[in-house]
């Protein structure tokens, strides 16, 4: 019976019922600022079912009643596809083919896809306009690099589904659901540098950081600027990974499996020895072989069972940078790796720099190259060492190499506890 001015609106069938009785005779709900109607008062169960079928799409900014979204019975939904994709990725994670971090990134990307399209939408019915709307819904805080990475992971999920015959074929992503052009990423990086400056450190800044810390953090800073080590590299470093007599590290980079060999300065080896002498007993016997442990006997970087990283290096380094007034957005412990790449490149032996950092080289030269002479790796490490500890006298302006915190200029015989290098 149509509602009239004298018709009494029914109460909700039960307390948790999500709809309210609108005076026009239908069950309704206001979603994202718009009133939606789901069915007549007389049939609240059908109204509820329609609400459940459509709410995900409405929340994602899609109108299932106008845009022709197909809720195909028995079809593979977006949620089904993402769950199957993640199950396959979990198998790869268990086999060591991908890292836990990559698996978690894939999980978050899939959650974004499901939240936008809804759980009940058939994956095979998505069109170019749907993917364009997905990209438009990305948070405005995402820069071009982040946007490109997310798009690539999302496309990979659909590609896996098509190749695994979970869906009939690859969807048409359209011209807008692609990685941003490299030119756009470069321009964004240049704009960020213009606003905040570069993310590397000067030699004087690094000396200041080293002078204001000790123990395992000082050792981590030294090995990072010596070789381009990252947070996880430092956290996983074991005593048997280093030849302390000759100073060599020779293991594939865990992230890529690429060969990696570099030469450690004596100062770096001494700092590692010192940190190991000060470390407490490991809480877990499996961590006893690690070079660096916190005061609580835990690794300075470790992955939890859920795949999250507990990064004491990042936290301690951030505090140190703020203490030394060197903090800026985007600059972190990994910036030491950026600094090594930048300074090491000035040695004019990029091949040796890449080998030290474990970078992949896809050139034809890398296919034919059967190895690299150790002296080239020593030269790169020494180039960075000379850069780090070559100081400039405040009095006469002469430069001089000195590892000591306080030094005397050989030219003017003046003590220079603070230098202008």
QUIHU-V789092 format. One line per field, one symbol per residue. ss: DSSP state (H for helix, E for strand, C for the rest). A space follows every 10 residues. Layout:
ss = ???
This chain:
ss = CCCCCCCCCC CCCCCCCCCE ECCCCEEEEE ECCEEEEEEE CCCHHHHHHH HHHHHHHHHC CCCCCCCCCC CCCCCCEHHH HHHHHHHHHH HHHHCCCCCH HHHHHHHHHH HHHHHHHCCC CEHHHCCHHH HHHHHHCCCC CCCHHHHHHH HHHHHHHHHH HHHCCCCCCC CCCCCCCCCC CHHHHHHHHH HHHHHHCCCC CCHHHHHHHH HCCCHHHHHH HHHHHHHCCC HHHHHHCEHH HEECCCCEEE CCCCCCCCCC EEECCHHHHH HHHHHHHHCC CCCCHHHCCE CCECCCCCEC EEECCCCCEE EHHHHHHHHH HHHCCCCCCC CCCCHHHHHH HHHHHCCCCH HHHHHHHCCC CCCHHHHHCC CCCHHHHHHH HHHHHHHHHE EECCCCCCEE ECCCCCCECC CCCCECCCCC C
